[in-house]
Amino acid sequence: PESVHSVAEQIISRNSNRLSKEYKPTSEPGNVDYLSLERAMQLVTGKADTLILARNRMFLKPVAETLLSRGLPYIVEGAGGISPMSSPKSVRAVKAAYSLSLGETITAKSLSHLLECVPSGKHSILPHGVKTQVKAMKGEFTLEDLENKLGLGLLLSAIEHEGPASVLKKLTPRHRSYFAGMLQRFKSVPEPVVRLTSIHAAKGREADLVVVLPDMTRKTYLEYMDGKHGGMEAENRVAYVAVTRARKHLVIVEPCSRRYYSYPKCVVCYNSIIA
């Protein structure tokens, strides 16, 4: 978009050691906003394709905490905070438990995924040996089958009265609370369209909404300020990658520390917000 193109061109024009090339924007104006982290997170709803990018992964942690507390579907790629949906095992178990809460039939495979996250033992709500039994089975089960043939009445009762995520005691309390909030908000387990990662890992990818965190660690900042050895030009190229990931909307977050990359203001955006 024209607005994102404006920022990208300003960034890369800071470099003298480059081969210039013609690079035109699309016909769409797009949006570029300059927001506080709190305001930026209000734009992240879990419904639009979103990339949240950091120069150093440690700055993703407060973002992950915010999304976790809001029960939004997101994934942290690599290090950078808590990410319950990064566990396929947990997601499969929650989906299976939610299906049962709706009274739907369930496959033996899905049931097995659910039971893997329910503790066994003396005080378990599961009959002895049922996990092994289900692993050897195929086909689908109704709620009546689960109660009468497999003895899972206590499990079904807990799901009905305490919620689907409540029975998954092998997950941490915080993860159970996260999934419970997601089910309440979305009435499903949606595919995560919000991804948190580093700028380097996002190269070659795009998203409708891109949120860029400008903060740097001390080590990265010192390298950035080392102009004699090409540090500034190297960081300009990294920043160029970050902003050009945006298909529609780019948000540059205000720095939260004293060390950060200085992104230029958009010269064609008259409605950009400074919060």
C-alpha positions as CSV (number, residue, x, y, z in Angstrom):
1,P,0.0,0.0,0.0
2,E,1.1,3.6,-0.6
3,S,1.4,4.5,3.0
4,V,3.5,1.4,3.9
5,H,5.6,2.0,0.8
6,S,6.3,5.5,2.0
7,V,7.8,4.3,5.2
8,A,9.7,1.5,3.5
9,E,11.3,3.9,1.0
10,Q,12.4,6.3,3.8
11,I,14.0,3.5,5.7
12,I,16.0,2.0,2.8
13,S,17.0,5.4,1.5
14,R,19.1,5.8,4.7
15,N,21.5,3.3,3.2
16,S,24.2,4.4,0.8
17,N,25.5,1.0,0.1
18,R,22.7,-0.4,-2.0
19,L,21.5,-1.0,-5.5
20,S,18.5,1.2,-6.2
21,K,15.5,-0.4,-7.9
22,E,12.1,0.7,-8.9
23,Y,9.5,-0.4,-6.4
24,K,6.0,0.9,-6.7
25,P,3.1,0.7,-4.2
26,T,-0.3,-0.9,-5.0
27,S,-3.3,1.3,-5.7
28,E,-4.5,0.9,-2.1
29,P,-3.7,3.7,0.4
30,G,-3.3,1.4,3.3
31,N,-2.9,2.6,6.9
32,V,0.2,3.3,9.0
33,D,-0.4,4.1,12.7
34,Y,2.1,5.0,15.5
35,L,0.6,3.7,18.7
36,S,1.4,2.8,22.3
37,L,1.6,-0.9,23.0
38,E,-1.7,-0.8,24.8
39,R,-3.5,0.9,21.8
40,A,-1.8,-1.4,19.3
41,M,-3.0,-4.5,21.2
42,Q,-6.6,-3.2,20.9
43,L,-6.3,-3.6,17.2
44,V,-5.4,-7.3,17.6
45,T,-8.7,-9.2,17.7
46,G,-7.8,-12.7,16.6
47,K,-9.9,-12.3,13.4
48,A,-7.5,-10.7,11.0
49,D,-4.3,-12.3,9.7
50,T,-1.7,-10.7,12.0
51,L,2.1,-10.7,12.4
52,I,3.6,-9.1,15.6
53,L,7.3,-8.6,15.0
54,A,10.2,-7.9,17.3
55,R,13.9,-7.3,16.6
56,N,14.7,-9.3,19.7
57,R,12.3,-12.0,20.9
58,M,12.3,-11.0,24.6
59,F,10.1,-8.0,23.6
60,L,7.4,-10.4,22.5
61,K,6.8,-11.6,26.1
62,P,4.5,-8.8,27.3
63,V,2.5,-9.1,24.0
64,A,2.0,-12.9,24.6
65,E,0.9,-12.1,28.2
66,T,-1.7,-9.7,26.9
67,L,-3.1,-12.1,24.3
68,L,-3.1,-14.9,26.9
69,S,-5.1,-12.9,29.4
70,R,-7.6,-11.9,26.6
71,G,-8.1,-15.5,25.4
72,L,-7.2,-14.7,21.8
73,P,-6.0,-17.4,19.4
74,Y,-2.2,-16.8,18.9
75,I,1.0,-18.7,18.4
76,V,4.5,-17.7,19.5
77,E,7.0,-19.0,16.9
78,G,10.1,-20.0,18.9
79,A,11.0,-18.3,22.1
80,G,9.1,-15.2,23.2
81,G,6.4,-16.0,25.8
82,I,3.7,-18.4,26.7
83,S,1.8,-20.0,23.8
84,P,-0.8,-22.6,24.7
85,M,-1.9,-23.1,21.1
86,S,1.7,-24.0,20.1
87,S,0.9,-27.4,21.6
88,P,-1.1,-29.5,19.1
89,K,-1.8,-32.0,21.9
90,S,-3.6,-29.4,24.0
91,V,-5.5,-28.0,21.0
92,R,-6.8,-31.4,20.0
93,A,-7.9,-32.2,23.6
94,V,-9.8,-28.9,23.9
95,K,-11.5,-29.4,20.6
96,A,-12.6,-32.9,21.6
97,A,-13.9,-31.7,25.0
98,Y,-15.8,-28.9,23.4
99,S,-17.4,-31.3,20.9
100,L,-18.7,-33.3,23.8
101,S,-20.0,-30.2,25.6
102,L,-22.2,-29.6,22.5
103,G,-23.5,-33.2,22.6
104,E,-21.8,-34.2,19.3
105,T,-20.5,-37.6,18.5
106,I,-16.7,-38.1,18.7
107,T,-14.2,-40.3,17.0
108,A,-12.1,-42.8,18.9
109,K,-9.0,-40.8,17.9
110,S,-10.4,-37.5,19.2
111,L,-11.5,-39.2,22.4
112,S,-8.0,-40.6,22.9
113,H,-6.5,-37.1,22.5
114,L,-8.9,-35.8,25.1
115,L,-8.2,-38.6,27.6
116,E,-4.4,-38.0,27.3
117,C,-4.9,-34.7,29.1
118,V,-7.1,-36.2,31.8
119,P,-5.1,-37.6,34.8
120,S,-5.4,-41.3,35.7
121,G,-4.9,-42.8,39.1
122,K,-6.7,-43.3,42.4
123,H,-8.8,-40.1,42.3
124,S,-9.3,-39.9,38.6
125,I,-12.7,-39.4,37.0
126,L,-11.7,-42.0,34.4
127,P,-12.3,-45.8,34.8
128,H,-9.2,-47.9,35.1
129,G,-7.7,-48.9,31.7
130,V,-10.1,-46.8,29.6
131,K,-7.2,-44.9,27.9
132,T,-5.6,-48.2,26.6
133,Q,-9.1,-49.4,25.6
134,V,-9.9,-46.4,23.6
135,K,-6.5,-46.4,21.8
136,A,-7.4,-49.8,20.3
137,M,-10.8,-48.7,19.1
138,K,-12.1,-47.1,15.9
139,G,-15.3,-45.5,14.8
140,E,-17.5,-42.9,16.5
141,F,-19.2,-42.7,19.8
142,T,-22.3,-40.9,21.0
143,L,-22.6,-39.5,24.5
144,E,-24.7,-42.6,25.4
145,D,-21.9,-44.9,24.1
146,L,-19.4,-43.0,26.2
147,E,-21.4,-43.3,29.4
148,N,-22.8,-46.8,29.0
149,K,-20.0,-48.6,27.1
150,L,-16.9,-46.9,28.4
151,G,-18.1,-45.7,31.8
152,L,-17.2,-42.0,31.2
153,G,-20.3,-40.6,33.0
154,L,-18.1,-38.6,35.5
155,L,-16.1,-37.1,32.6
156,L,-19.3,-36.0,30.8
157,S,-20.8,-34.6,34.0
158,A,-17.7,-32.5,34.7
159,I,-17.7,-31.2,31.1
160,E,-21.3,-30.3,31.4
161,H,-21.2,-28.5,34.8
162,E,-17.6,-27.1,34.9
163,G,-16.8,-26.5,31.2
164,P,-14.9,-28.4,28.6
165,A,-11.4,-27.2,29.6
166,S,-12.0,-28.0,33.3
167,V,-11.3,-31.8,32.9
168,L,-7.9,-31.2,31.2
169,K,-6.0,-31.3,34.5
170,K,-2.7,-32.2,32.8
171,L,-2.7,-28.7,31.4
172,T,-1.6,-25.9,33.7
173,P,-4.4,-23.9,35.4
174,R,-3.4,-20.9,33.4
175,H,-3.7,-22.8,30.1
176,R,-7.1,-24.2,31.1
177,S,-8.3,-20.7,31.9
178,Y,-7.0,-19.5,28.5
179,F,-8.8,-22.1,26.6
180,A,-12.0,-21.6,28.6
181,G,-11.9,-17.9,27.8
182,M,-11.4,-18.6,24.1
183,L,-14.3,-21.0,24.0
184,Q,-16.5,-18.4,25.7
185,R,-15.5,-15.7,23.3
186,F,-15.4,-17.5,20.0
187,K,-17.7,-20.5,20.7
188,S,-15.1,-22.7,19.1
189,V,-11.3,-23.3,18.9
190,P,-10.4,-21.1,15.9
191,E,-7.3,-21.4,13.9
192,P,-4.7,-18.9,15.3
193,V,-4.2,-16.1,12.8
194,V,-2.0,-14.0,15.1
195,R,1.6,-15.0,15.1
196,L,4.4,-13.6,17.2
197,T,7.9,-13.9,15.8
198,S,11.1,-12.1,15.1
199,I,11.6,-9.8,12.1
200,H,14.2,-12.2,10.7
201,A,11.8,-15.1,10.9
202,A,9.1,-13.2,9.1
203,K,11.1,-12.6,5.9
204,G,9.2,-13.7,2.9
205,R,5.8,-13.6,4.7
206,E,3.0,-11.1,4.8
207,A,-0.1,-10.3,6.8
208,D,-3.0,-7.9,6.6
209,L,-2.0,-6.4,10.0
210,V,1.6,-6.0,11.0
211,V,2.6,-4.7,14.4
212,V,6.3,-3.8,14.8
213,L,8.0,-3.5,18.1
214,P,11.1,-1.2,17.8
215,D,12.9,-2.0,21.0
216,M,16.3,-3.5,21.0
217,T,18.5,-5.3,23.5
218,R,21.7,-3.6,24.7
219,K,23.8,-5.8,22.4
220,T,21.7,-5.2,19.3
221,Y,21.5,-1.5,20.0
222,L,25.3,-1.2,20.3
223,E,25.7,-3.0,17.0
224,Y,23.1,-0.7,15.5
225,M,25.0,2.4,16.6
226,D,28.3,1.1,15.3
227,G,28.1,3.0,12.0
228,K,31.7,2.3,11.1
229,H,31.1,-1.4,10.7
230,G,27.8,-1.1,8.8
231,G,25.6,-1.6,11.9
232,M,23.1,1.1,10.9
233,E,22.7,0.0,7.4
234,A,22.2,-3.6,8.5
235,E,19.4,-2.5,10.9
236,N,17.9,-0.4,8.2
237,R,17.5,-3.5,6.1
238,V,16.0,-5.4,9.0
239,A,13.5,-2.6,9.6
240,Y,12.7,-2.5,5.8
241,V,11.8,-6.2,6.0
242,A,9.6,-5.5,9.0
243,V,7.4,-2.8,7.5
244,T,7.1,-4.5,4.1
245,R,5.3,-7.5,5.6
246,A,2.1,-5.4,5.8
247,R,-0.5,-6.0,3.1
248,K,-3.0,-3.4,4.5
249,H,-2.2,-2.0,7.9
250,L,1.1,-1.3,9.6
251,V,1.4,-0.3,13.2
252,I,4.7,0.9,14.6
253,V,4.6,0.7,18.4
254,E,6.1,3.4,20.6
255,P,9.4,2.3,22.3
256,C,9.1,0.9,25.8
257,S,12.8,1.3,26.5
258,R,15.7,3.7,25.9
259,R,17.2,1.5,23.1
260,Y,15.2,1.2,19.9
261,Y,15.2,1.6,16.1
262,S,14.0,5.0,15.0
263,Y,11.2,4.4,12.4
264,P,10.4,7.3,10.1
265,K,6.9,8.9,10.0
266,C,4.7,8.2,7.1
267,V,4.7,11.2,4.7
268,V,1.5,10.3,2.9
269,C,-0.6,9.4,5.9
270,Y,-2.7,12.3,7.2
271,N,-4.8,10.2,9.6
272,S,-2.0,8.3,11.4
273,I,-2.5,8.2,15.2
274,I,0.2,9.1,17.7
275,A,-1.0,7.8,21.1
